[in-house]
Amino acid sequence: MEKLTEKHKRYIGIGVALLVVIHFLPRWINAIHPAQGPPAMAKPSAVRTAPVQPPPAPSPEIIAANKYGGIWEGDTLMPNQNRCAVRLEIRISDDVPKKLKGYGTVRCMPLEVLARGPRSRGAAGEMVREYASPASAVMTATPANAGLNFTVDQIVSAARGNCAISAFSITDFGDNQVMADWQEGTCDPGKMLLRKKR
């Protein structure tokens, strides 16, 4: 067996020293710099969403429809001694943009005929013809202060004497009541309390 030379001994010593260093190096590094946890993860950025827009405010017509929508009716003795009944239906239209529609009927019974004396067939016939001829119209409403103003879109029928509804309005009057004012061309104007039926 060949004798180890000084040169060989030196190589072996360097190799052993390298093995020791390689084996213990991680421990020495951890002792100098204590182990830290895994690298901090970057926080995910908050998802940016568009601000939520509030729903659009309802139109004045929708607000008025919630308040006045339905059927209103009234019946009273008028200054000219006619007994008149008014029926007004208010509802929102199906078209776009939404409109507030009114369907009005004014029907009168001419009681002054009875004041002329004993009832004759002619007087009774006149009363029936008058009552069977109501003034009715399709209208569009515009919200006003404490009420509605209507414009006539279409005259459906005119009362005797060509009394057709030419103007109509309602104004708040107490609980579940409105004051109706109307004009029938050049005929006598009318005014009556209407109560909400449904």
Buried (B, 14 or more C-beta within 10 A) or exposed (E): EEEEEEEEEEEEEEEEEEEEEEEEEEEEEEEEEEEEEEEEEEEEEEEEEEEEEEEEEEBEBBEBBEEBBBBBBBBEEBEEEBBBBBBBBBBBEEEEEBBBBBBBBBBBBBBEBBEEEEEEEEBEEBBEEBBEBBBBBBBBBBBBEEBBBBEBEEBBEBBBBEBBBBBBBBBBBEEEBBBBBBBBBEBEEBEBBBBBEE
